[in-house]
Amino acid sequence: MHVILTIYNPITTNEVEKAIAHLNNNRACGEDGIPGELIKYGADTLAKVICNILTRVFSEHDDTNINGGKVITLQKQGKALALSLIFAPSLC
């Protein structure tokens, strides 16, 4: 089932900047190959662009380019590999 949500309050650049500030350093890149540090340290330039993209996606229901994702299990430090196969997956 495909649910269409309507955004009532536009996403602000300030909200995007706050979200970017919470990105962790030294984490693996996603499929786009862009490390969080690149976004984090380019936030003054990228926040407005990301804000515009997200606003368009939500207001025009244009989600054609953000449907990708992989679900994988992650082995927790100090846990046996077999245990990671029975726990909830992480969306990457």
Order of alpha helices (4+ residues) and beta strands (2+ residues): alpha-alpha-alpha-beta-alpha-beta
